[in-house]
Amino acid sequence: MGAAPTPPAGRPAPRARRPAPNARPLDVRGRMPSVRTVLGLLAALAACGAVAFLGYCVYFDRKRRGDPAIRRRLRDKRRAQQRKAEGPGAQLWDPAKNEKLQELFLQEIRMGQLWLSRGECQLGVEHLSTALLVCGQPQELLKVFKHTLPPQVFEMLLHKIPLICQSWS
């Protein structure tokens, strides 16, 4: 290798430049990285992350499918949820979903009104108590009956409710 070039006569030798304290990082060639380079790096990192995530999903799915006890565990979990749903306080019929139960309720209300209008209080109370039994919200229906039925008919209905509940149990 040759010797370092000497500066022309009369000129001082150039000093090495020091980077400013707040200077941006430089790339390999001593230039600032461009926006395109930074975006390229970010895109590459995002692609690597997506590939890693998909690889993990495939690994986890194979592991899950290869497990011989997976069906047994799923069946046990479903049974436990079903038992929990059928536990104490669970309603057997959902009147909002069961159209036949709604039709029965409305038919019993109509029949009770019909018999009460004809003066047959005993038959009217029988039908109204059955409607009360299949109703989804019996407390609300009792409040309505209290305001709409004559007091003696309402008393008959209140005495009839325990008998109807025992016969349906």
C-alpha positions in Angstrom: 0.0 0.0 0.0 1.1 3.4 -0.6 1.7 6.2 1.7 -1.1 8.6 2.7 -1.5 11.5 0.4 0.0 14.6 1.6 -1.9 17.8 1.5 -0.8 20.5 -0.9 1.6 23.0 0.5 0.1 25.8 2.4 -3.1 23.9 3.4 -3.6 22.2 6.8 -4.3 18.5 6.9 -8.1 17.7 7.1 -9.3 16.6 10.5 -11.5 13.6 11.1 -15.1 14.7 11.6 -16.8 13.7 14.8 -20.5 13.1 14.6 -22.7 15.6 16.3 -24.2 14.5 19.7 -27.8 14.5 18.3 -26.9 13.0 14.9 -29.0 10.3 13.4 -27.6 6.8 12.9 -25.9 6.1 9.7 -26.0 3.0 7.5 -23.0 1.0 6.4 -21.9 3.5 3.7 -22.1 6.4 6.1 -25.5 7.7 4.8 -28.8 8.0 6.7 -31.2 5.2 6.1 -34.1 6.1 3.8 -37.8 5.7 4.5 -38.0 2.9 1.9 -35.3 0.9 3.8 -37.1 1.4 7.1 -40.5 0.4 5.6 -38.8 -2.7 4.0 -37.5 -3.8 7.3 -40.8 -3.3 9.0 -42.6 -5.3 6.3 -40.0 -8.1 6.6 -40.5 -8.2 10.4 -44.3 -8.3 10.0 -44.0 -11.1 7.4 -41.8 -13.1 9.8 -44.2 -12.6 12.6 -47.2 -13.7 10.5 -45.3 -16.9 9.4 -44.3 -17.6 13.0 -48.0 -17.2 14.1 -49.3 -19.5 11.4 -46.7 -22.0 12.2 -47.7 -22.0 15.8 -51.4 -22.4 14.8 -50.5 -25.4 12.7 -48.4 -26.9 15.5 -51.1 -26.4 18.1 -53.8 -27.8 15.8 -51.8 -31.0 15.1 -51.1 -31.4 18.7 -54.8 -31.0 19.6 -56.0 -33.4 16.9 -53.3 -36.0 17.8 -54.5 -36.1 21.4 -56.5 -39.3 21.9 -58.5 -38.0 24.9 -59.7 -34.8 23.1 -63.2 -36.2 22.3 -63.6 -37.5 25.8 -62.7 -34.2 27.3 -65.1 -32.3 25.0 -67.9 -34.7 25.8 -67.3 -34.3 29.5 -67.2 -30.5 29.2 -70.5 -30.5 27.3 -72.1 -32.8 29.9 -70.9 -30.5 32.7 -72.4 -27.5 31.0 -75.7 -29.3 30.4 -75.9 -30.3 34.1 -75.1 -26.8 35.1 -77.9 -25.5 32.9 -80.4 -28.0 34.3 -79.4 -27.3 37.9 -81.6 -25.9 40.6 -83.6 -22.9 39.4 -83.3 -23.7 35.8 -86.5 -23.3 33.9 -87.6 -26.3 31.9 -89.6 -24.5 29.4 -88.8 -21.2 27.8 -92.1 -19.6 26.9 -90.5 -17.1 24.6 -89.1 -20.0 22.4 -91.9 -22.5 22.8 -94.8 -21.6 20.6 -97.0 -24.4 21.7 -96.6 -23.4 25.3 -97.6 -19.8 24.3 -100.7 -21.1 22.5 -101.6 -23.2 25.6 -101.2 -20.1 27.8 -103.4 -17.9 25.6 -106.0 -20.6 25.2 -106.3 -21.1 29.0 -106.6 -17.3 29.5 -109.4 -17.2 26.9 -111.2 -20.1 28.4 -110.9 -18.7 31.9 -112.4 -15.4 30.7 -115.2 -17.2 28.9 -116.2 -19.2 31.9 -116.0 -16.1 34.2 -118.2 -14.1 31.8 -120.8 -16.9 31.9 -120.8 -16.9 35.7 -118.9 -20.2 36.2 -116.3 -19.0 38.6 -115.0 -22.5 39.5 -114.2 -23.5 35.9 -112.8 -20.0 35.1 -110.4 -20.2 38.1 -109.4 -23.7 37.0 -108.3 -22.4 33.5 -106.7 -19.2 34.9 -104.6 -21.3 37.4 -103.4 -23.5 34.6 -102.4 -20.4 32.6 -100.6 -19.1 35.7 -98.7 -22.4 36.0 -97.4 -22.3 32.4 -96.7 -18.6 32.4 -93.0 -17.5 32.3 -93.6 -14.7 34.8 -96.3 -15.8 37.2 -95.8 -12.9 39.7 -96.5 -10.4 37.0 -99.6 -12.3 35.9 -100.8 -12.4 39.5 -100.5 -8.7 39.7 -102.6 -8.3 36.6 -105.2 -10.8 37.9 -105.4 -8.9 41.2 -106.3 -5.6 39.4 -108.7 -7.2 36.8 -110.5 -10.0 38.7 -113.2 -9.5 41.3 -111.8 -10.0 44.8 -113.7 -13.3 45.5 -112.5 -14.8 42.2 -108.9 -13.7 43.0 -109.2 -15.4 46.4 -110.4 -18.6 44.8 -107.4 -18.4 42.4 -104.9 -18.0 45.3 -106.4 -21.0 47.1 -106.3 -23.1 43.8 -102.6 -22.4 43.0 -101.0 -24.8 45.6 -103.4 -27.6 44.5 -102.4 -27.2 40.8 -98.7 -27.1 41.6 -99.0 -30.4 43.5 -100.9 -32.1 40.7 -98.3 -31.1 38.1 -95.3 -32.2 40.2 
